[in-house]
Amino acid sequence: MLRHKQQIRIMFADCDPARIVFYPRYFEWFDRACQDLFNAAGLDWTSIWAKHGMAGFPVVDASAKFLGPARMDETVELETWIDEWRGRTFVVKHVVRRGGETLVEGQEVRVWALLDADAPKGARAGEIPEDVKAIFDKGPLN
């Protein structure tokens, strides 16, 4: 599975008054990391959405397990990958580490959403193309 890693420097704006990362920040990082993963795979969202007539990749479920705190002025590593393809949805996994210690394990379930003027809300779930899956299934990225 293709994986993407990035370093995040924790700033005061990421923290609560105790200078511990405020939990919603992790979900913001996960959202950005998903887009970074696609970009690193050569599938920038602007291009792929235009090519496939997409409305985007809305999140239909998100969760996190908090195992340890991260604090202001620390640097953590966020590793992201697509863990599972489910036809019209896919599961994105995230792990936040400091050194060798896992601090947070997160998951998002996202929909492959296509524009559809006939659908009640202008979009519908579509089948994920095999060529897109193949790019992510090829192996480590970094």
C-alpha positions in Angstrom: 0.0 0.0 0.0 1.2 3.5 -0.9 2.0 5.5 2.2 2.7 9.2 2.8 4.6 10.6 5.8 4.9 14.2 6.8 6.3 16.1 9.7 4.1 18.5 11.7 5.6 21.1 14.0 3.1 21.7 16.8 2.4 25.4 17.2 0.5 27.3 20.0 -2.5 27.6 17.7 -2.8 23.8 17.6 -3.1 23.6 21.4 -5.5 24.0 24.3 -4.5 26.2 27.3 -2.4 23.3 28.7 -0.3 23.4 25.5 -1.5 19.9 24.5 -2.9 19.5 20.9 -6.6 20.2 20.9 -8.2 17.0 19.6 -10.1 18.6 16.6 -6.7 19.6 15.1 -5.9 15.9 14.5 -9.0 15.7 12.3 -7.9 18.8 10.3 -4.5 17.2 9.9 -6.1 14.0 8.7 -8.2 15.9 6.1 -5.1 17.6 4.8 -3.1 14.4 4.9 -5.6 12.7 2.7 -5.2 15.3 0.0 -1.4 15.3 0.4 -1.5 11.5 -0.1 -3.4 11.9 -3.4 -1.1 14.7 -4.5 2.0 12.6 -3.7 0.5 9.8 -5.8 0.2 12.2 -8.8 -3.5 12.5 -8.4 -4.1 16.1 -7.4 -7.7 16.7 -6.5 -8.4 19.5 -9.0 -7.3 17.3 -11.9 -8.8 14.0 -10.8 -12.1 15.6 -10.0 -12.3 17.2 -13.4 -11.3 14.0 -15.2 -13.9 11.9 -13.4 -16.7 14.5 -13.1 -16.4 14.4 -9.3 -18.1 16.3 -6.5 -15.2 15.3 -4.2 -14.4 12.8 -1.4 -16.8 13.6 1.4 -16.1 12.0 4.8 -19.0 9.9 6.0 -17.3 8.6 9.1 -14.2 9.7 11.1 -12.7 8.4 14.3 -9.6 8.6 16.4 -8.0 6.7 19.3 -5.9 9.0 21.5 -3.0 7.1 23.1 -0.8 9.9 24.3 -0.5 13.7 24.2 1.5 15.8 21.8 2.6 19.2 23.0 3.5 22.7 21.7 7.0 22.9 20.1 7.2 19.1 19.5 7.4 17.6 16.0 5.3 14.6 15.2 5.1 12.4 12.1 1.8 11.8 10.4 1.6 8.6 8.3 -1.4 8.2 5.9 -2.5 5.5 3.6 -5.6 4.0 2.0 -6.3 0.8 3.9 -9.3 -0.5 2.2 -11.4 -0.1 -1.0 -15.1 -0.7 -0.6 -16.6 -0.2 -4.0 -17.9 3.3 -3.6 -16.1 4.2 -0.5 -12.5 3.9 0.8 -10.9 3.9 4.2 -8.0 6.2 5.0 -5.8 5.4 8.0 -3.7 7.9 9.9 -1.1 7.3 12.6 0.6 10.1 14.5 3.9 9.3 16.1 6.6 11.0 18.1 9.8 9.1 17.8 8.7 5.5 18.0 5.7 6.2 20.2 2.2 6.1 18.6 0.1 9.0 19.9 -3.0 8.8 17.8 -4.6 6.3 15.4 -7.2 7.8 13.1 -9.5 6.7 10.3 -11.8 8.3 7.8 -14.3 6.7 5.5 -14.7 8.7 2.3 -17.1 8.5 -0.6 -16.1 8.6 -4.3 -18.7 11.2 -5.1 -19.7 12.0 -8.7 -21.6 15.1 -9.9 -25.1 14.1 -11.0 -27.7 16.8 -11.8 -30.4 14.1 -11.5 -29.5 13.1 -8.0 -31.4 14.8 -5.1 -28.4 16.7 -3.9 -26.5 17.0 -7.2 -24.1 14.2 -6.4 -24.1 10.4 -6.0 -21.6 7.7 -5.0 -19.7 6.1 -7.9 -17.5 3.1 -8.3 -13.8 3.8 -7.7 -11.9 3.3 -10.9 -9.5 0.4 -11.0 -6.6 2.5 -12.3 -6.9 4.8 -9.3 -6.9 1.8 -6.9 -3.8 0.4 -8.7 -1.8 3.6 -8.1 -2.3 3.3 -4.3 -1.9 -0.5 -4.2 1.6 -0.4 -5.8 3.7 0.1 -2.6 5.6 2.5 -0.4 5.8 6.1 -1.4 8.1 7.5 1.3 
